[in-house]
Amino acid sequence: MKINVLAFGIAKDIFGEPSVSLELANNANVYNLKYLLEHQYPRLKQLASYMIAVNNEYALPEDTIHESDEIAIIPPVSGG
Amino acid sequence: MQTDIQILTHPINIQSCINSVMLPESGGIDIFIGTVRNATKGKAVIRLEFEAYEKMALAEMEKIAEHAYSKWPIQNLLIYHRTGVLSVGEVPVIIAVSAAHRDAAFEACRYVIDTLKQTVPIWKKEIFEDGEIWVAAHP
């Protein structure tokens, strides 16, 4: 399945654009997505941490991803 | 109980934030005003740039508000955060909490700003004379 990953903050700089399109296996989970992202964008591994959000909620590594989900990469937040 | 949560692209009017949480039943209002500091670790900061994942940021702030209401007997709660470019002395964030008694207002206000900084998807870039960094991005 084809998914779109939104990027913010430093993740947007690493991607070089505000979102990227990726091809994932149909039953892929968040762990699989992070593995693929880190393979394609090794600078992600230098971050203090980062989370994946699925449909505006922080997701766990074992959460399954669906083609219709809104997916975003959340680098360390620094609001306030 | 009234919650007012907004992400704004224009300056925040602090007095109207205070007025909007005040009730005849209130015994006090706690307010946290975040301001843009002119230096980080001794290095002069020219300006800050804030970016938000707006839908999720609003949802996360809503969760913080719900938790605050469940934990403390507070009345009204306001959380405003700005995005875009802010200069030294400007106000990126404001939390205002009213309660019948001060302990609840103080504690809830502190909880809201502390948790906002940990969970709400908003990012801050510091611009220096010789470069820029996304705050907290790297260890």
Backbone of each chain as ProteinMPNN parsed JSONL, in Angstrom:
{"seq_chain_A": "MKINVLAFGIAKDIFGEPSVSLELANNANVYNLKYLLEHQYPRLKQLASYMIAVNNEYALPEDTIHESDEIAIIPPVSGG", "coords_chain_A": {"N_chain_A": [[0.853, -1.195, 0.0], [0.307, 2.316, -0.525], [1.498, 4.971, 1.335], [1.302, 8.186, 2.937], [3.495, 10.318, 4.577], [3.425, 12.816, 6.905], [5.541, 15.552, 7.78], [7.196, 17.385, 10.339], [8.891, 20.195, 11.908], [12.257, 19.397, 12.576], [12.155, 17.028, 11.18], [10.968, 17.625, 8.786], [12.978, 19.095, 7.619], [14.87, 17.063, 7.323], [13.581, 15.294, 5.572], [13.375, 17.023, 3.498], [11.09, 18.008, 2.463], [7.566, 18.723, 3.104], [6.075, 16.378, 3.275], [6.273, 12.835, 2.629], [5.977, 10.142, 0.298], [5.459, 6.697, 0.654], [6.048, 3.181, 0.088], [4.509, 0.559, 1.608], [4.19, -2.688, 3.182], [1.026, -4.41, 3.196], [0.052, -5.183, 5.757], [1.572, -3.729, 7.49], [3.201, -2.398, 10.429], [3.754, 0.239, 12.902], [6.376, -0.021, 13.751], [7.585, -1.232, 11.509], [7.313, 0.84, 9.7], [8.965, 2.834, 10.856], [11.41, 1.59, 10.627], [11.745, 1.487, 7.858], [11.705, 4.243, 7.27], [14.013, 5.093, 8.635], [15.913, 3.762, 7.21], [15.739, 4.972, 4.722], [16.124, 7.621, 5.392], [18.653, 8.225, 7.043], [19.475, 10.166, 8.883], [17.478, 10.465, 10.715], [18.04, 8.75, 12.77], [19.79, 10.098, 14.321], [18.374, 11.793, 15.873], [17.114, 12.883, 19.099], [14.898, 11.462, 19.829], [11.939, 10.124, 18.295], [8.477, 10.12, 17.417], [5.715, 8.313, 15.98], [2.708, 9.449, 14.699], [-0.616, 8.361, 14.372], [-3.512, 9.1, 12.797], [-3.735, 11.468, 14.333], [-2.999, 10.661, 16.896], [-0.556, 9.609, 19.259], [1.29, 6.784, 18.326], [1.87, 3.273, 18.997], [4.683, 0.979, 18.631], [3.674, -1.503, 17.745], [1.248, -0.955, 16.56], [-1.004, -1.289, 13.867], [-0.835, -0.1, 10.503], [-2.985, 1.566, 8.286], [-4.088, 2.101, 4.922], [-5.676, 4.37, 4.657], [-5.045, 5.936, 6.805], [-4.033, 8.913, 8.576], [-0.803, 9.807, 8.721], [1.987, 10.82, 10.643], [5.248, 12.094, 11.29], [6.752, 12.714, 14.339], [9.037, 14.619, 15.608], [11.178, 15.352, 18.533], [9.218, 17.326, 20.679], [8.874, 20.889, 21.231], [7.411, 23.024, 22.186], [5.878, 25.904, 23.835]], "CA_chain_A": [[0.0, 0.0, 0.0], [1.045, 3.57, -0.585], [1.1, 5.876, 2.416], [1.886, 9.517, 2.919], [3.931, 10.653, 5.935], [3.603, 14.254, 7.131], [6.73, 15.818, 8.593], [7.236, 18.697, 10.995], [10.136, 20.533, 12.589], [13.493, 18.928, 11.942], [11.854, 15.918, 10.262], [10.703, 18.251, 7.495], [14.299, 19.418, 7.059], [15.524, 15.805, 6.942], [12.896, 14.81, 4.362], [13.527, 18.016, 2.438], [9.741, 18.398, 2.027], [6.617, 18.572, 4.223], [5.54, 15.015, 3.361], [6.849, 11.882, 1.67], [5.158, 8.988, -0.06], [6.217, 5.454, 0.851], [5.364, 1.93, -0.198], [4.589, -0.315, 2.792], [3.405, -3.925, 3.095], [-0.363, -4.149, 3.585], [-0.202, -5.357, 7.189], [2.716, -3.134, 8.192], [2.918, -1.655, 11.662], [4.551, 1.451, 13.107], [7.778, -0.44, 13.812], [8.026, -1.422, 10.117], [7.406, 2.17, 9.084], [10.153, 3.51, 11.381], [12.565, 0.893, 10.044], [11.856, 1.951, 6.47], [12.069, 5.668, 7.292], [15.412, 5.235, 9.057], [16.731, 3.252, 6.107], [15.752, 5.976, 3.644], [16.574, 8.914, 5.946], [19.457, 7.811, 8.208], [19.621, 11.255, 9.88], [16.454, 10.297, 11.771], [18.642, 8.002, 13.887], [20.567, 11.026, 15.165], [17.467, 12.58, 16.722], [17.009, 12.456, 20.499], [13.832, 10.461, 19.758], [10.821, 10.617, 17.489], [7.288, 9.277, 17.498], [4.82, 8.311, 14.823], [1.303, 9.673, 15.052], [-1.579, 7.811, 13.429], [-4.807, 9.783, 12.99], [-3.61, 12.484, 15.394], [-2.708, 10.075, 18.211], [0.737, 8.934, 19.324], [1.093, 5.357, 18.07], [2.836, 2.323, 19.557], [5.36, 0.253, 17.541], [2.898, -2.643, 17.23], [-0.005, -0.535, 15.93], [-1.081, -1.524, 12.423], [-1.083, 1.091, 9.679], [-3.92, 1.348, 7.175], [-3.842, 3.014, 3.806], [-6.438, 5.618, 4.802], [-4.63, 6.654, 8.016], [-3.184, 10.104, 8.487], [0.425, 9.43, 9.438], [2.924, 11.941, 10.774], [6.445, 11.865, 12.103], [6.765, 13.727, 15.386], [10.336, 14.73, 16.291], [10.999, 15.86, 19.897], [8.439, 18.566, 20.658], [9.564, 21.96, 21.956], [6.528, 24.18, 22.296], [5.871, 26.61, 25.108]], "C_chain_A": [[0.883, 1.238, 0.0], [0.562, 4.461, 0.565], [1.86, 7.194, 2.284], [2.266, 9.853, 4.363], [4.169, 12.16, 6.028], [4.819, 14.472, 8.025], [6.698, 17.241, 9.129], [8.608, 18.927, 11.603], [11.335, 19.992, 11.832], [13.234, 17.78, 10.978], [11.571, 16.459, 8.859], [12.016, 18.628, 6.808], [14.991, 18.152, 6.553], [14.899, 15.241, 5.664], [13.15, 15.747, 3.175], [12.192, 18.464, 1.872], [8.75, 18.111, 3.162], [5.936, 17.208, 4.295], [6.232, 14.136, 2.335], [5.887, 10.717, 1.471], [6.01, 7.735, 0.056], [5.366, 4.257, 0.481], [5.595, 1.001, 0.99], [3.79, -1.585, 2.528], [2.012, -3.667, 3.682], [-0.649, -4.27, 5.074], [0.885, -4.712, 8.058], [2.271, -2.432, 9.475], [3.883, -0.476, 11.79], [6.05, 1.124, 13.163], [8.342, -0.588, 12.392], [8.227, -0.072, 9.424], [8.673, 2.892, 9.552], [11.42, 2.896, 10.778], [12.82, 1.404, 8.62], [12.302, 3.419, 6.416], [13.552, 5.849, 7.638], [16.374, 4.725, 7.989], [16.856, 4.323, 5.014], [16.301, 7.328, 4.104], [17.382, 8.655, 7.212], [19.623, 8.909, 9.263], [18.563, 11.174, 10.98], [17.047, 9.614, 13.001], [19.458, 8.904, 14.815], [19.672, 11.861, 16.088], [17.442, 12.023, 18.141], [15.961, 11.346, 20.609], [12.868, 10.958, 18.69], [9.685, 9.61, 17.591], [6.58, 9.29, 16.146], [3.412, 8.566, 15.363], [0.427, 9.085, 13.957], [-2.938, 8.426, 13.765], [-4.799, 10.676, 14.229], [-3.44, 11.935, 16.804], [-1.307, 9.477, 18.153], [0.516, 7.429, 19.195], [2.193, 4.531, 18.718], [3.466, 1.534, 18.413], [4.497, -0.848, 16.926], [1.581, -2.235, 16.565], [0.049, -0.723, 14.405], [-1.415, -0.228, 11.686], [-2.015, 0.719, 8.526], [-3.741, 2.445, 6.134], [-4.533, 4.366, 4.0], [-5.996, 6.453, 6.007], [-3.88, 7.939, 7.687], [-1.958, 9.848, 9.355], [1.373, 10.619, 9.478], [4.118, 11.508, 11.606], [6.59, 13.057, 13.054], [8.154, 13.732, 16.035], [10.131, 15.323, 17.689], [10.286, 17.231, 19.887], [9.147, 19.625, 21.526], [8.707, 23.221, 22.023], [6.645, 24.843, 23.657], [6.847, 27.756, 25.128]], "O_chain_A": [[2.028, 1.22, 0.452], [-0.638, 4.671, 0.737], [2.894, 7.291, 1.624], [1.452, 9.69, 5.271], [5.012, 12.709, 5.318], [5.092, 13.672, 8.92], [6.236, 18.168, 8.464], [9.387, 17.993, 11.792], [11.422, 20.11, 10.61], [14.014, 17.573, 10.048], [11.9, 15.816, 7.863], [12.157, 18.501, 5.592], [15.619, 18.159, 5.494], [15.61, 14.765, 4.779], [13.141, 15.33, 2.017], [12.157, 19.221, 0.902], [9.058, 17.346, 4.076], [5.276, 16.912, 5.291], [6.716, 14.614, 1.309], [5.102, 10.366, 2.353], [7.156, 7.715, -0.394], [4.138, 4.299, 0.547], [6.736, 0.694, 1.336], [2.833, -1.574, 1.754], [1.844, -2.815, 4.554], [-1.493, -3.548, 5.604], [1.088, -5.099, 9.208], [1.145, -1.948, 9.593], [4.71, -0.228, 10.913], [6.882, 1.894, 12.684], [9.447, -0.124, 12.109], [9.178, 0.125, 8.667], [9.377, 3.494, 8.741], [12.377, 3.604, 10.463], [13.951, 1.708, 8.241], [13.165, 3.786, 5.619], [14.253, 6.649, 7.019], [17.506, 5.197, 7.879], [17.934, 4.545, 4.461], [16.869, 8.082, 3.313], [16.88, 8.837, 8.322], [19.889, 8.602, 10.425], [18.736, 11.75, 12.054], [16.618, 9.861, 14.128], [19.777, 8.528, 15.943], [20.167, 12.553, 16.979], [17.713, 10.842, 18.36], [16.121, 10.406, 21.388], [12.978, 12.096, 18.235], [9.9, 8.42, 17.82], [6.816, 10.151, 15.299], [2.993, 7.971, 16.356], [0.684, 9.278, 12.768], [-3.44, 8.283, 14.88], [-5.715, 10.646, 15.051], [-3.695, 12.631, 17.786], [-0.909, 8.909, 17.136], [-0.342, 6.864, 19.873], [3.298, 5.017, 18.958], [2.871, 1.42, 17.342], [4.576, -1.1, 15.724], [0.866, -3.096, 16.053], [1.029, -0.357, 13.755], [-2.167, 0.615, 12.175], [-1.845, -0.316, 7.881], [-3.305, 3.556, 6.435], [-4.022, 5.392, 3.552], [-6.507, 7.553, 6.216], [-3.192, 8.041, 6.672], [-2.066, 9.692, 10.572], [1.544, 11.331, 8.489], [4.008, 10.671, 12.502], [6.558, 14.219, 12.649], [8.415, 12.924, 16.926], [9.024, 15.756, 18.008], [10.696, 18.156, 19.187], [9.913, 19.292, 22.431], [9.214, 24.339, 21.929], [7.408, 24.403, 24.517], [6.96, 28.453, 26.136]]}, "seq_chain_B": "MQTDIQILTHPINIQSCINSVMLPESGGIDIFIGTVRNATKGKAVIRLEFEAYEKMALAEMEKIAEHAYSKWPIQNLLIYHRTGVLSVGEVPVIIAVSAAHRDAAFEACRYVIDTLKQTVPIWKKEIFEDGEIWVAAHP", "coords_chain_B": {"N_chain_B": [[-17.785, 25.302, 33.721], [-15.447, 25.94, 31.325], [-13.605, 25.545, 28.432], [-11.036, 26.939, 26.548], [-9.247, 26.604, 23.813], [-6.687, 27.374, 21.651], [-4.815, 27.763, 18.605], [-2.817, 30.226, 17.421], [-2.095, 32.777, 14.969], [-1.585, 35.335, 15.367], [-0.719, 38.137, 17.588], [-1.187, 37.642, 21.164], [-3.744, 38.783, 23.263], [-3.301, 39.549, 26.428], [-4.785, 40.55, 28.601], [-7.43, 40.095, 27.774], [-7.475, 37.359, 27.832], [-7.318, 36.85, 30.56], [-9.685, 38.07, 31.436], [-11.513, 36.396, 30.187], [-11.462, 33.959, 31.523], [-12.319, 34.55, 34.031], [-14.782, 34.298, 36.582], [-17.779, 35.076, 38.44], [-17.759, 33.344, 40.556], [-15.118, 32.809, 40.93], [-12.142, 32.594, 42.89], [-9.632, 33.172, 42.378], [-7.126, 33.612, 39.821], [-4.792, 31.887, 37.954], [-1.988, 32.503, 35.948], [0.073, 31.658, 33.301], [2.607, 33.036, 31.466], [4.373, 32.605, 28.716], [7.452, 33.761, 27.44], [9.548, 35.081, 24.827], [12.883, 34.492, 25.145], [16.046, 36.257, 25.216], [18.392, 34.844, 24.884], [20.15, 31.693, 24.644], [21.854, 29.426, 26.502], [23.883, 31.35, 26.813], [24.11, 32.328, 24.261], [23.179, 34.707, 21.858], [19.813, 35.067, 20.951], [18.021, 35.697, 18.056], [15.442, 35.498, 16.994], [12.445, 33.454, 17.321], [10.977, 30.616, 15.728], [7.901, 29.119, 15.406], [6.229, 26.061, 14.851], [3.371, 24.078, 14.211], [1.661, 20.928, 14.413], [-1.267, 21.151, 13.662], [-3.954, 20.033, 14.017], [-3.493, 17.757, 15.609], [-2.14, 18.93, 17.732], [-4.127, 20.517, 18.889], [-5.836, 18.476, 19.713], [-4.233, 17.147, 21.587], [-3.893, 19.157, 23.483], [-6.481, 19.38, 24.319], [-6.764, 16.942, 25.647], [-5.033, 17.377, 27.783], [-6.408, 19.404, 29.086], [-8.76, 18.063, 29.823], [-7.726, 16.227, 31.641], [-6.761, 17.968, 33.59], [-9.158, 19.103, 34.537], [-10.242, 16.819, 35.665], [-8.588, 16.342, 37.738], [-8.244, 18.608, 39.399], [-10.25, 21.017, 41.201], [-11.082, 23.142, 39.189], [-12.228, 26.101, 37.406], [-12.596, 27.772, 34.781], [-10.556, 27.256, 31.854], [-7.908, 28.279, 29.863], [-5.949, 27.885, 26.99], [-3.604, 29.127, 24.93], [-1.601, 29.095, 22.052], [0.937, 30.362, 20.019], [1.908, 30.36, 16.511], [4.473, 30.65, 13.984], [6.687, 33.46, 13.336], [8.404, 34.834, 16.054], [9.53, 37.562, 18.004], [12.072, 38.594, 20.398], [10.77, 38.91, 23.65], [8.146, 38.705, 22.889], [5.018, 36.852, 23.198], [4.668, 33.504, 23.13], [3.033, 31.566, 24.322], [0.217, 31.111, 26.445], [-1.336, 30.333, 29.486], [-4.276, 30.219, 31.272], [-6.03, 29.915, 34.265], [-8.91, 29.581, 36.192], [-10.2, 29.357, 39.519], [-11.985, 28.444, 42.53], [-10.379, 28.457, 44.739], [-6.914, 29.073, 45.486], [-4.933, 26.993, 45.449], [-5.719, 24.928, 43.667], [-5.755, 26.325, 41.255], [-3.061, 27.168, 40.947], [-1.724, 24.651, 40.877], [-2.948, 23.299, 38.718], [-2.349, 25.006, 36.597], [0.419, 24.854, 36.457], [0.673, 22.133, 35.858], [-0.529, 22.07, 33.32], [1.162, 23.689, 31.634], [3.616, 22.353, 31.938], [3.013, 19.798, 30.924], [2.143, 20.39, 28.366], [4.552, 21.162, 27.198], [5.759, 18.713, 27.013], [4.156, 16.967, 25.476], [2.601, 18.133, 23.403], [2.382, 18.532, 19.928], [4.247, 20.787, 18.874], [6.752, 22.832, 17.571], [9.885, 24.477, 18.046], [12.093, 26.729, 16.632], [15.253, 28.056, 17.099], [16.749, 31.045, 16.167], [19.89, 32.162, 15.547], [22.63, 34.563, 15.254], [24.505, 33.316, 13.691], [23.39, 31.002, 12.698], [20.914, 28.337, 13.052], [18.74, 26.332, 15.142], [16.633, 23.481, 15.683], [14.923, 23.232, 18.593], [15.689, 20.883, 21.141], [15.852, 18.753, 19.378], [18.128, 17.153, 18.946], [20.222, 14.881, 20.867]], "CA_chain_B": [[-16.51, 24.849, 33.165], [-15.331, 26.321, 29.927], [-12.238, 25.404, 27.96], [-10.771, 27.705, 25.333], [-7.94, 26.157, 23.324], [-6.497, 27.901, 20.297], [-3.493, 28.002, 18.034], [-3.014, 31.536, 16.815], [-0.995, 33.311, 14.164], [-1.467, 36.772, 15.681], [-0.372, 38.352, 18.996], [-2.192, 37.282, 22.164], [-4.13, 39.86, 24.175], [-3.24, 38.897, 27.737], [-5.91, 40.993, 29.453], [-8.688, 39.44, 27.405], [-7.379, 35.97, 28.309], [-7.657, 36.872, 31.993], [-11.123, 38.368, 31.555], [-12.382, 35.332, 29.691], [-11.57, 32.833, 32.466], [-12.851, 35.015, 35.324], [-16.204, 34.102, 36.864], [-18.15, 35.618, 39.762], [-17.443, 32.315, 41.558], [-13.665, 32.601, 41.02], [-11.421, 33.207, 43.995], [-8.324, 33.548, 41.874], [-6.744, 33.178, 38.475], [-3.372, 31.681, 37.746], [-1.696, 32.703, 34.542], [1.462, 31.478, 32.898], [2.89, 33.752, 30.224], [5.685, 32.263, 28.162], [7.993, 34.866, 26.643], [10.744, 34.736, 24.042], [14.104, 34.921, 25.838], [17.026, 36.781, 24.252], [19.618, 34.046, 24.793], [20.142, 30.291, 25.042], [23.219, 29.029, 26.897], [24.815, 32.453, 26.584], [24.16, 32.717, 22.858], [22.077, 35.628, 21.574], [18.737, 34.588, 20.075], [17.464, 36.804, 17.269], [13.987, 35.281, 16.973], [12.022, 32.058, 17.34], [9.934, 30.26, 14.765], [7.095, 28.006, 15.923], [5.442, 25.31, 13.877], [2.487, 23.13, 14.916], [0.803, 19.958, 13.713], [-2.355, 21.844, 14.333], [-5.07, 19.174, 14.447], [-3.065, 16.913, 16.724], [-1.8, 19.809, 18.859], [-5.392, 20.866, 19.546], [-6.343, 17.264, 20.378], [-3.397, 16.885, 22.771], [-4.206, 20.185, 24.489], [-7.804, 19.0, 24.843], [-6.523, 15.87, 26.626], [-4.433, 18.005, 28.968], [-7.486, 20.125, 29.767], [-9.647, 17.075, 30.455], [-7.044, 15.686, 32.817], [-6.707, 19.026, 34.612], [-10.493, 19.192, 35.148], [-10.534, 15.639, 36.479], [-7.686, 16.266, 38.888], [-8.353, 19.764, 40.297], [-11.531, 21.729, 41.094], [-10.877, 24.427, 38.515], [-13.434, 26.606, 36.739], [-12.326, 27.9, 33.35], [-9.163, 27.02, 31.463], [-7.579, 28.797, 28.53], [-4.603, 27.556, 26.507], [-3.346, 29.697, 23.599], [-0.211, 28.985, 21.6], [1.137, 30.999, 18.712], [2.868, 29.795, 15.566], [5.086, 31.681, 13.147], [7.919, 34.106, 13.779], [8.233, 35.679, 17.246], [10.742, 38.273, 18.417], [12.363, 38.636, 21.828], [9.777, 39.62, 24.445], [6.778, 38.346, 22.491], [4.399, 35.795, 24.003], [4.22, 32.36, 22.326], [2.075, 30.69, 24.988], [-0.419, 31.612, 27.657], [-2.264, 29.43, 30.163], [-5.017, 30.928, 32.318], [-6.896, 28.983, 34.986], [-9.623, 30.153, 37.33], [-10.673, 28.387, 40.507], [-12.51, 29.077, 43.737], [-9.273, 28.579, 45.684], [-5.678, 29.215, 44.724], [-4.13, 25.786, 45.282], [-6.131, 24.234, 42.437], [-5.351, 27.129, 40.095], [-1.603, 27.063, 40.814], [-1.287, 23.297, 40.492], [-3.431, 22.973, 37.375], [-1.62, 25.839, 35.65], [1.751, 24.252, 36.322], [0.511, 20.864, 35.151], [-0.847, 22.309, 31.907], [2.331, 24.142, 30.863], [4.635, 21.289, 31.949], [2.601, 18.702, 30.038], [2.161, 20.939, 26.999], [5.934, 21.123, 26.707], [6.181, 17.319, 26.792], [3.324, 16.129, 24.602], [1.866, 18.795, 22.315], [3.252, 18.626, 18.761], [4.618, 22.134, 18.455], [8.218, 22.862, 17.512], [10.474, 25.812, 18.159], [13.43, 26.876, 16.044], [15.965, 29.255, 17.562], [17.569, 31.646, 15.122], [21.027, 32.924, 16.068], [23.275, 35.351, 14.196], [25.323, 32.471, 12.815], [22.762, 29.71, 12.393], [19.608, 28.066, 13.661], [18.549, 24.936, 15.547], [15.344, 23.029, 16.222], [15.161, 22.983, 20.014], [15.47, 19.527, 21.676], [15.853, 17.719, 18.33], [19.263, 16.238, 19.084], [20.592, 14.647, 22.272]], "C_chain_B": [[-16.435, 25.163, 31.676], [-13.867, 26.236, 29.53], [-12.091, 26.173, 26.661], [-9.35, 27.379, 24.892], [-7.778, 26.65, 21.895], [-5.028, 27.929, 19.903], [-3.645, 29.233, 17.156], [-1.812, 31.962, 15.983], [-0.809, 34.806, 14.426], [-1.179, 36.953, 17.173], [-1.549, 38.093, 19.943], [-2.47, 38.497, 23.051], [-4.276, 39.269, 25.58], [-4.433, 39.283, 28.614], [-7.206, 40.286, 29.071], [-8.67, 37.959, 27.77], [-7.802, 35.888, 29.777], [-9.161, 37.084, 32.16], [-11.976, 37.161, 31.184], [-12.446, 34.133, 30.632], [-12.223, 33.246, 33.798], [-14.361, 34.812, 35.432], [-16.518, 34.761, 38.199], [-17.782, 34.64, 40.884], [-15.941, 32.15, 41.77], [-13.092, 33.292, 42.247], [-10.034, 33.63, 43.562], [-8.086, 32.997, 40.483], [-5.243, 33.013, 38.456], [-3.108, 31.826, 36.267], [-0.212, 32.45, 34.321], [1.627, 32.149, 31.554], [4.289, 33.366, 29.779], [6.165, 33.422, 27.317], [9.264, 34.428, 25.923], [11.964, 35.357, 24.703], [15.178, 35.31, 24.823], [18.295, 35.948, 24.123], [19.361, 32.598, 25.198], [21.579, 29.89, 25.306], [24.233, 30.108, 26.509], [24.884, 32.949, 25.153], [22.938, 33.57, 22.515], [21.079, 35.014, 20.587], [18.115, 35.791, 19.371], [15.939, 36.713, 17.257], [13.706, 33.796, 17.091], [10.998, 31.846, 16.233], [9.217, 29.022, 15.287], [6.277, 27.384, 14.807], [4.587, 24.311, 14.652], [1.883, 22.135, 13.933], [-0.565, 20.24, 14.321], [-3.466, 20.932, 14.866], [-4.688, 18.357, 15.671], [-2.728, 17.753, 17.949], [-3.067, 20.197, 19.621], [-5.945, 19.663, 20.317], [-5.546, 16.97, 21.651], [-3.672, 17.921, 23.876], [-5.569, 19.904, 25.124], [-7.649, 17.905, 25.906], [-5.953, 16.437, 27.92], [-5.52, 18.709, 29.782], [-8.398, 19.147, 30.502], [-9.018, 16.512, 31.722], [-7.014, 16.72, 33.949], [-8.062, 19.156, 35.322], [-10.763, 17.998, 36.058], [-9.71, 15.629, 37.767], [-7.868, 17.406, 39.893], [-9.716, 20.443, 40.134], [-11.335, 23.126, 40.492], [-12.142, 24.827, 37.772], [-13.211, 26.702, 35.233], [-10.845, 27.729, 33.072], [-8.959, 27.513, 30.037], [-6.143, 28.411, 28.191], [-4.48, 28.133, 25.098], [-1.866, 29.501, 23.277], [-0.111, 29.617, 20.224], [2.047, 30.164, 17.829], [3.434, 30.95, 14.738], [6.312, 32.282, 13.812], [7.643, 35.015, 14.965], [9.566, 36.292, 17.651], [10.893, 38.217, 19.929], [11.306, 39.47, 22.551], [8.342, 39.313, 24.051], [6.315, 37.113, 23.261], [3.931, 34.639, 23.118], [3.122, 31.54, 22.98], [1.489, 31.377, 26.211], [-1.4, 30.568, 28.179], [-2.971, 30.278, 31.222], [-6.024, 29.968, 32.929], [-7.589, 29.729, 36.118], [-10.115, 29.034, 38.238], [-11.222, 29.148, 41.706], [-11.385, 29.343, 44.727], [-7.928, 28.421, 44.961], [-4.901, 27.926, 44.511], [-4.446, 25.079, 43.961], [-5.639, 24.996, 41.208], [-3.842, 27.031, 39.859], [-1.199, 25.701, 40.261], [-1.723, 22.946, 39.075], [-2.64, 23.753, 36.328], [-0.237, 25.242, 35.39], [1.686, 22.94, 35.545], [0.307, 21.1, 33.657], [0.4, 22.741, 31.132], [3.409, 23.051, 30.826], [4.282, 20.183, 30.953], [2.575, 19.153, 28.585], [3.562, 20.83, 26.399], [6.398, 19.701, 26.392], [5.416, 16.621, 25.677], [2.711, 16.823, 23.379], [2.796, 19.006, 21.107], [3.375, 20.046, 18.201], [6.14, 22.177, 18.541], [8.716, 24.296, 17.429], [11.857, 25.79, 17.536], [14.037, 28.16, 16.577], [16.862, 29.747, 16.441], [18.64, 32.506, 15.8], [21.621, 33.744, 14.927], [23.971, 34.443, 13.185], [24.693, 31.098, 12.536], [21.434, 29.551, 13.088], [19.537, 26.61, 14.088], [17.096, 24.694, 15.961], [15.601, 22.605, 17.657], [14.804, 21.539, 20.359], [15.565, 18.416, 20.638], [16.952, 16.683, 18.538], [19.64, 16.053, 20.546], [21.714, 15.594, 22.723]], "O_chain_B": [[-17.258, 24.707, 30.882], [-12.997, 26.786, 30.205], [-12.935, 26.066, 25.772], [-8.377, 27.815, 25.508], [-8.618, 26.383, 21.035], [-4.135, 28.094, 20.734], [-4.491, 29.276, 16.263], [-0.675, 31.57, 16.247], [0.017, 35.46, 13.79], [-1.373, 36.018, 17.949], [-2.714, 38.287, 19.598], [-1.544, 39.154, 23.528], [-5.25, 38.578, 25.878], [-5.015, 38.434, 29.288], [-7.994, 39.918, 29.942], [-9.723, 37.364, 27.993], [-8.538, 34.988, 30.181], [-9.822, 36.377, 32.92], [-13.026, 36.924, 31.782], [-13.397, 33.355, 30.554], [-12.628, 32.393, 34.588], [-15.113, 35.112, 34.504], [-15.615, 34.982, 39.006], [-17.526, 35.05, 42.016], [-15.522, 31.436, 42.682], [-13.483, 34.404, 42.602], [-9.341, 34.353, 44.278], [-8.743, 32.057, 40.034], [-4.506, 33.898, 38.891], [-3.877, 31.351, 35.431], [0.64, 32.957, 35.051], [0.883, 31.871, 30.614], [5.276, 33.761, 30.4], [5.39, 34.007, 26.561], [9.962, 33.516, 26.366], [12.076, 36.578, 24.812], [15.224, 34.773, 23.716], [19.183, 36.293, 23.345], [18.466, 32.314, 25.994], [22.43, 30.003, 24.423], [25.292, 29.817, 25.954], [25.629, 33.882, 24.853], [21.807, 33.206, 22.837], [21.459, 34.51, 19.53], [17.734, 36.772, 20.009], [15.239, 37.702, 17.477], [14.614, 32.973, 16.975], [10.261, 32.755, 15.854], [9.845, 28.004, 15.575], [5.717, 28.067, 13.949], [5.044, 23.756, 15.652], [1.627, 22.461, 12.774], [-0.96, 19.661, 15.333], [-3.869, 21.047, 16.024], [-5.443, 18.269, 16.64], [-2.996, 17.342, 19.077], [-3.079, 20.205, 20.852], [-6.454, 19.808, 21.428], [-6.119, 16.589, 22.672], [-3.679, 17.585, 25.06], [-5.781, 20.159, 26.31], [-8.318, 17.936, 26.939], [-6.342, 16.029, 29.014], [-5.547, 18.62, 31.009], [-8.764, 19.371, 31.656], [-9.687, 16.341, 32.741], [-7.216, 16.384, 35.115], [-8.119, 19.299, 36.544], [-11.424, 18.129, 37.089], [-10.083, 14.995, 38.754], [-7.675, 17.212, 41.094], [-10.276, 20.441, 39.038], [-11.413, 24.141, 41.185], [-13.021, 23.999, 37.535], [-13.6, 25.799, 34.492], [-9.995, 28.01, 33.916], [-9.734, 27.202, 29.134], [-5.235, 28.588, 29.003], [-5.167, 27.686, 24.179], [-0.998, 29.714, 24.123], [-0.978, 29.422, 19.372], [2.849, 29.367, 18.316], [2.936, 32.074, 14.79], [6.896, 31.698, 14.724], [6.758, 35.868, 14.904], [10.599, 35.623, 17.64], [9.967, 37.842, 20.647], [10.982, 40.581, 22.133], [7.416, 39.625, 24.798], [7.115, 36.421, 23.891], [2.919, 34.762, 22.429], [2.351, 30.881, 22.283], [2.171, 32.123, 26.914], [-2.185, 29.996, 27.423], [-2.313, 30.981, 31.987], [-6.773, 29.295, 32.221], [-6.944, 30.421, 36.905], [-10.405, 27.924, 37.792], [-10.96, 30.338, 41.878], [-11.419, 30.327, 45.466], [-7.831, 27.722, 43.953], [-4.259, 27.776, 43.471], [-3.538, 24.682, 43.23], [-5.165, 24.396, 40.243], [-3.392, 26.837, 38.73], [-0.433, 25.608, 39.302], [-0.952, 22.36, 38.315], [-2.299, 23.206, 35.279], [0.209, 25.142, 34.247], [2.526, 22.669, 34.688], [0.902, 20.412, 32.828], [0.663, 22.196, 30.06], [4.045, 22.848, 29.792], [5.147, 19.692, 30.227], [2.937, 18.397, 27.683], [3.727, 20.451, 25.24], [7.32, 19.506, 25.6], [5.977, 15.762, 24.996], [2.34, 16.151, 22.417], [3.871, 19.59, 21.246], [2.726, 20.435, 17.23], [6.737, 21.629, 19.467], [8.088, 25.18, 16.847], [12.688, 24.944, 17.865], [13.419, 29.223, 16.518], [17.626, 28.986, 15.846], [18.331, 33.449, 16.528], [21.182, 33.641, 13.781], [24.025, 34.743, 11.993], [25.393, 30.151, 12.18], [20.89, 30.505, 13.644], [20.181, 25.748, 13.49], [16.429, 25.572, 16.509], [16.411, 21.713, 17.907], [13.767, 21.027, 19.937], [15.38, 17.247, 20.976], [16.739, 15.488, 18.334], [19.415, 16.94, 21.37], [22.146, 15.535, 23.874]]}, "name": "protein", "num_of_chains": 2, "seq": "MKINVLAFGIAKDIFGEPSVSLELANNANVYNLKYLLEHQYPRLKQLASYMIAVNNEYALPEDTIHESDEIAIIPPVSGGMQTDIQILTHPINIQSCINSVMLPESGGIDIFIGTVRNATKGKAVIRLEFEAYEKMALAEMEKIAEHAYSKWPIQNLLIYHRTGVLSVGEVPVIIAVSAAHRDAAFEACRYVIDTLKQTVPIWKKEIFEDGEIWVAAHP"}
